[in-house]
């Protein structure tokens, strides 16, 4: 069913919505004329594609793309939730096509116990041990169905102790995924930043091991030109990212690969408590009650069913820092709680914030007479998940042992009661992109020199779980992986109104005529890792496709926008990331295939095909 509804707000979504709500609306940060000219690649008249690529290129058609999209986003797939029946059905569909097209399995190797059993059953040892890979990379996830947490603050002064207990979901927000029982003294660390390029170190002289660390979010002086974090373009983009990037993080639930708290995490604190730099406690309380008190109406019925979270069990330490995260409990708290913790200092959190921003000097300090205790309990069970992986071997005898990975997340939000979140644009469209390129390379008589790996990730909607698992447990060596292409939401065109809001950043003198040439229906945003060669490949290959590209060039290791490219950026792999328009059907039941543009979808896939071929053939 495709009735429109607003899904239940999860705690994690609440956290992100509050953190990034100010970044959702235009105007976005404007660019300089030379930046606009470099970023825009507009091609309305195309050239014939070279024969080397032609057969595969011509196999990518709007009709075929929409046919696969319609099946993957049908009600039969039940929204392709991670570890669900619908996801498994969709995965088997892809495997059947891979087999038909001649795409080799690239998933798990046969387990030793299975080989031994087969050998004992009569197969020769050599035959049993040479069995083919699977098309699946299977792994276990921990599904958290319920979690409760409380924070107790004890303040002792002149021999008198007062205590107050705060509850998650009522007084603060928590997304803890394990049982915790800890306590410790408290240190206020300002904004928690150690940044040599800004001459700023709020951690100097502090011993944070086993302490509760209280910090403000963001960085000081966002709107002040005198702020040390505004003195260079690099610092400004690092600590005060453009509104468009922030909007993307909110929309796509991920991080930028940079987390200022990493320096704190290195000292092994017991926990970190974060107070929002801007905003009011009322905003947090309003968010906490939003899911509980929304009343159904005829336009947008609400399903009041709590939604579980998933994590990779036993992987907290190996994943720590990889996605700008840590195994240290990190909670967002209110100013009310922060002010109680700070009571003995004689300062409120806003007074300390003002002190830092008026002097641009750290105000870090230990907080004597204060102790904070954290207790959390989690209900969880284990589920089996899987990525779908195939590959086509490269044509060069030596270079075929190097790999280019193409990926897209295959999962969506699943089925709630009678409502199905079909996830057509997000992200059956990107999955079709991976599948169509696999077919195109299989059909094309000429193959690139390097092998190309095709991955459909599970668990992206739960926190990039499938791609995160892969980069830590690759079925093809990461040290031999030369690049990555990511597709996420590539079938919905910008309309004039949406594009007009987006294009505010282009409104600078000297490029007006260029900007007027942009066709919203063919406008595509591209992230292409700086100095990787991807920028030049986009310029070259778009001549044969005819899209209007806006190309960003993040540094190696930066993964702006929380899709699966962030997992590869975290291990320093260059990437391409394509996305078309954000739209009101994002994470709604209205995200259905009848709203897709087959022409736009097929063109984005063609550009990806040519780009991967060129990069893997160098």
N, C-alpha and C positions, 0 to 999 in steps of 0.2 A: 504494500500500500504506500502511496506517496502523498499522504496528507501532510500539510505543513505543521510543524510543531517546534517548540523550543525545548531542547532536551534538558534533562535535569542538570543543574550546575554542580560540578564536582568541586571538591576542595582545591584540587590543583588548578582547575580552571579559574576558580575564584582568586587564587593567588596571582595568576598571570593577568587576569582581567584587571585587578586592582593595580598591579605593578605597571601595566602598560596602557591603562585606559586613556591617559592623557596623550598617548602617542597615536591614537586611532584616527584622529581627524586632521585634515589638511589645515593650513598650508604646510607642505613639506619643505625641508631645507633646500634653498635654491642652489643651483650649480653655477660655476663660472662658464663663460662662453666657450672656452677651449675644452672644458670638460664635457659640455653638451655635444660639441662637434665630434669628439672622440667616441663618446658613448653611443651615439645614434648611428645606426647603419640602415638606411632606407633603400629598399630595392623594389620597384614596382614593375620593371621590365626585366624579364629573366633571360639568361643565355642557355643554350643547349647543354645538357650535362655531358661531361666527357664519357667516352665509351667504357672506360675502366669501371665506372660505377653504374652504368645505364640499366642493366637488367634488374638489379636490386632496387634501384631508385624508382623505376617504373612499376614495381610490384606494390609500392606503398600508395594506396588509393583511398579516397574518402569512403567509398562503399565498403571496402574490406575493414577499414578502421572502425567504422560505425557498427558493422556487423559484430565484431568481437566485443566492442564496447557495450552493445545492447545486451549481449549474453552475460557478460561479467557483472553488469549492473541490474540484472533482472531480479525479480522477487525470489526466484529459485535459489539464488546465492545467499539470501537472507542477510545481506549487508556485510558478508565476509569478515565477521568479527574474528579476532585472533583466537585460535584453538577452538573454533566452532565447526559444526557440520557444514555450514555454507562455505566457509573458507576452504575446507578440504575438498568440497565438490568443485570449487573454482580452480583449485590447484591441480586437481586431476584433469580438468579440461585443458589447462596449459600444457601439462605433461603430454597429453595425447597429441597436441599440435606439435610440440617439440619433436616427438618421435616421428611424426609424419613428415616434418620438414628436414629431418636428419641432423637436428641439434643434439649433441652428445650430452649425457648426464654429467653434471658437475658438482653433485652434492656429496653426501657421506660415502666414504669407502666402506666396504662390507666389514662388519665387526668380526673380530677374531673368533668369538664364541660361535657365531653362525657358520664360519668357515670350517671350524673343527667339527661341528655337528654334521655339516654336509659331507665332510670327508669320512666321518664314521658311518654315514648312510650309504657309502659306496662310491662316492666321487673320488677321483684321485686327488692327492694333496695339492698338486700343481693346478688342477682344474678348479678346485674349491677356492684357492687363494688368488686366482686371477679373475674373480667375478667382477662384473662391471659396477661402477659407482651407481648410486641412487640419484634421482632428480631432486631429492629432498635433503636439506640440512636440518635435522631434527634436534631440538633441545628443550629443556624443561624451564618453565616459568613458574614463579610463585604468584598466585592470584590472591590479592588481599580483598576480602569481602567486608571487613569492618576493622576500624582502628579507633582507639580512644587514647587521649593523652591529657595529662594535667601538669601544670607548672606551679610549684609552691615557692613563694618568695618570703624569706624571713629577714627582717631588718632589726638589728640589735643596736640600741643606743642608750648609753648611761645605765647599762645593766638591764634594760627592759627590752624584751623581744616581742615584736608583733609579726604575725604571719597571715598570709592570704593565699588561697589556692585558686588558680585560674583553670578553666576547663576548655579543651579544644572544641571548636564549633560554637562556643558561646563567647569566650573571651579572646581567643586567638585562633589562627589557622595552622593546621598541621597536615602534612602528608607523609608522616613517618611510616616506614615499611617493615619495622621490626620492633620487638619488645625492647624497651629501654628502661633502665632504672639507674639514674645517676644524679649526682649533686656536686656542687663546688662553689668556691668563691667567684666573684664577678670582676671582670676588667672592662672598662669602657675604652674602646679603641677608635673613637671618632667615626670616620667613614671606612676604617679598616684597610686603608690603602698604603702600599709601599710601591712607589713609582719613582725610580731614579731620574727618569727623563723630565719629571716635573720638580725635582728637588724635594720630594715629599715622602716622609716615612713616619707614619703614625704607629708603627709597631716597634720602633727603636726603644730598647731598654725594657720591653715588656716580656714577661714570662707567661705564655699563654697555655702551657701544657696543663691539661686536666682542669682548665678554668672554663667558666661560662663567659663568653665574649659578647658584649653588647655593641652593635654598630648601627650606623645610619646607612641606608641604601644610597646608590648612585655615588656622586662625587661633589665636592663643594664648589659653589659658584657657577652653576650651569649657565646662568644668564649674565654673568659678570665678565666683561673682557679682561679684567685684571686677575681672574682666577688662573693659577698655574696650570690648570687643566684645559685652558683655552689658548695657551700660548703657541701651540703648534697645531697644524691640521691633524697630525697623527694622534696626538693626545685627545683632541676634541672628538675625533671619530671613535676613538677607543672608549672614552668614558661618557660621551654624550652623542650616541649614534643618531644618524638622521631619522627623522620621523618615519620615513618609509621603512627603514630597517626595523625600527621598533614595532611598527604596525605588523610587519611580517612575523616578528617573533611572537606577538600576541596571537595572530591568526594561526600560526603553524606550531605553537606550543614548544618552541625550542629555545636554544641559547645561541650566543654568538661565538662559542668556543673560548671566549675570554671571560673569566670570572675573577673579580678583584679579591674574592675571599680565599683564593688559592694560597696566597701568602700566609693567611691565618691558618688554613688547614694544615700547612706544613709543620706547624708547631704542636699539632695534636691536641687541640682544645677538647673539652668535654662536649660542648655544644656552642652554637652561634645563634644569637637572637638578633633579628633584623627589624629596625624601625624604619618605615617609609620616610624618605627625605621630604617629600611633599605629601599633602593629603591630611585627612582628619580621621580620628577614630570612628566617627559616624560612617565613613565610607566602608570601613571594614565590617562594622556591625550590619550595615545595609546589605553587604555582600553575603554575610553569613545567614541572614534571614531570607535572602532572595529565593533560594531553592525550597525553603520550608513553607513559605507563605504565599507563593504565587497561586492565584485562583484561576482555574480553567475558564476559558471563554470559547465562544463559538468559532473564533478565528484561529486560535493557536492552542489546542488542547495540550495539557501537560501530563506527562507520565511520571508519577511520583514513585520511581523505583531507583534505589541507590545503585550506583555503578561502581564496580570493583576496579582496582588498579592491579597492574602486573609489574613485577620486577624480575631481573635475572638473579636467581638465588646463588649465593656464594660468590658473587662477582663484584661485590661492593668495592673491595680493595683494588682489583684489577681495573675497574671502571673509574675509580676515583680520579678526578681531575680531567678525565678524558673528554667529558662533555661539559666541563666547567662545573663538575659536581664533586662530591666527596662522600665518605662514609660517616662524616661528622653530622649529627643531627642539626639541622638548620631550620629555624622557625621564624615566621613573621609575627610580630607582636604589636600591640597597641601602644600608644603614648601613655595611656593610663598605667599599664604594667611597667613600662620603661621608667616612668617618673617615680613609681614606688621603689624600683631597684636603685634609682639615683638619689633617694631621699636623704641619705646621710651626707651626700656631696654638697647639699645646699643648692643644687642646680637642677632645673628641669631639662628634658631632652632638647627642647627648642632653644633654651638659653645656651646650652653647650653648642648647638648647631650655629647659633648667632655668633658665639665667641670664635668659633673656627672660621666662619666666613667673613668676619670683620677684621681678623688679624692674619688670616691664611697661615696660621701656625697650628700644629697639632695640639689637641687638648686631652690626649689619652691619659688615663689614670686608673689605678686600682681603686676599688670601691670597698673600703673596710666596713665590717659590720653587716655585710649582706651575703646571703647564701641562697642559691637557687637550686631547686630539685626538679628533675624531669622524670615523669613516669609515663610509659605508654604500653598498651597491650594491643596485639594485632591478631585477628583471626584470618587464617590463610589456608590454602590448599595448593597442591602442585598440578599443573596442566602441561600437556605436550604441545609444542608449537613447531612450526617448520617454515623455513625459507624454501623457495623453488629456484633451482640453479641448473642452467645448461651452459654449454659453450661450443664454439666453433674454433677448430684448431687453425693457427696461423700457417701461412704458406712458406715462411722462411725456416730452414732447418734449425737455425740457432735461435732466431728471435721468437719462434713459436712458444718458447718457454718463458716469454714475458706476456703479461696479461693486461688487457683493458677491460674494466668492469662497467656494465650498463645496468642501472638499477632503478626501481620504483617501488613504493610501498603498495602491497597488494591488499592489505587489510582496510577495513573501515569500521563503522560503529555498531554494526550488527542489527539485531532485531530486539525491540522492546515491546512486549505485549503484541498488539496487532499492527505495530508500526515498524516498517523496515527502512533503514537508512541505506539506500542503494549505493551511495558513494560513486556516482558516475564520473563526475569530474575529479573527485577526491576519493580514490585515485585509480579507478578503473581506466581513466584516460592515460595516465602515465604507464600503467601496466600494459595497455595496448601498445604504447610506444616501444617498450622493451620487446614485446612479442613480434611486432611488425619489423623491427630491425633484425631480430633473429632470423625471421623468414627471408628478409631481403638479402642478408649476408649468405644464408644457405643457398639461395637461388643464384646469386651472382657468380659467374664463372671465375672471376678473379677474387681471391681472398686477400685481406691485409696480411702483412708479414707477421704480426703478433696475433696471438689468440685473443678472442673476445668472449667474455663471460657475461651471461644474462641472468640477472638476479631479481626475483620478486620477493620483497621483504615482508615479513610479518611484524606485528607489534609496533609499527611506527606511531600509530595513534596512542599507544601506551607509553611512548618515550623512546622512539627509535630503537626498539629492542632487537629487532632482527638484524639490522645493519650493524649495530653495536656489537652483537654477538659475533657476526661474521669477521669484523676487522680484528677481533681478539682470537678467533678460531677459524681462520680462512681455509677454504677448501683448495685455494690456489695461493701460493706464497705471497704475502704482502710485500716482501722485499723485491719481488719480481712484478708487482702490480704498478703500472706506469701512469694510470689515470682512471678517472671515474666520471660517468655521465649520470645525472639524476633527472628524472621526470617527475613532476608533481603538479597536478591540475593544469592540463595543457589543452583543454577542449572548449573552453568558454571564452568568447571574444569580449573585449572591452566595448561597452556602448559609449556614446558620445558624452553622456553625463558622468559616468565613472572615469573615463579618460580625462575629462576636463579637470576633475579634482586631482588626479594623479599628476597631471602635467604642470601643476603649479611650479614645480621645481625647475621646469624648462623656461620659465618666463624671465629671460634675461636679455639684455640688449645685444644685438648682433647676430642672433640666431632665430629671429622671428620667422623668416621665410622657410628655414629648415624645419622648424617645429610644425608649421602649417601643413607640411607635406605628409606628416604622420597619418596613417590610416588606422583608426582605432580597432577595426575588425581584424587587422593583421599585425597588431602590436604585441610583441613578446618581450618579456624581461629575461635576461641571461646573466648569470654569474659565471665568470670565466677567470680562473685563478691567474693572478698577475704573473707575467714573465714565464708562463707555461707554454706559450704558443697557441693557446685556445682562442685568444682575441683575434689573432691574425687568421686563424682557420675560419672563424665566424665571418670575417670580412670577405674571405675568399669564397666560401661555400654558399653563402647567402645569394650570390649572383645567380645560382641555379634554382633557387627556391622562391625568393621574392617575399620576404617578410620585412617588417619594420622592427628592428631590434634596438633595445636599450641594454647595452652591455656594461655591467659593473665588473670591476677587477679587484676582488678581495685579495689580500696577501695570502701567501701559502700558510695554511694552518687556520685561517679564519673561515668560519662556517655560518655566516649570517643567514638567518631564516631557518627554523627548526625542522628541516627535512633531512633525509638520510645522507645527503652529501656532508652533513656536519660530522658524521661518524668517520668519513674518509678524511675530511679536513683535520680532524683531531689526531690522525696518525700521519699528517703531513703529505697527503696525496693530492695532486692537483685535480680540479674537477670543473665540469660544466653543469649548470643547473638551469633548466628551463621551466618557466611558469607563465601562464597567461593571466587572465583577469581574476581578481578576487570578487566574489559575488554574494548576494544575500542568501543563497542556498547552501553556503558553506556549513557543513555539519547539520544540515536540515534534511528532512525527508523529501524536500523538493529538488534535491540534487539528482536529477534523472536524465537518462540519455537523450530524451527528445529535445533537450535544450543545448545539446552539443553542436558545434560546427565541424562537420566532417572535413571541410576544406582547410580550416585552420589546423585541426588536429593532424591531418596528413602532412601538411607543410612543416609543422614542428618536428614530426617524426623524420621527414626527409632530411631536414637540416641536421638532426642528430645522427642519422645514418652516415651522411657525408662527413661530418665532423669526426666521428669515431673512426671511420675508414681512413681518413687522412692522418689522424694522430697515430693510429695503430700501425700505419704503413710507413712511418718515417724511418 
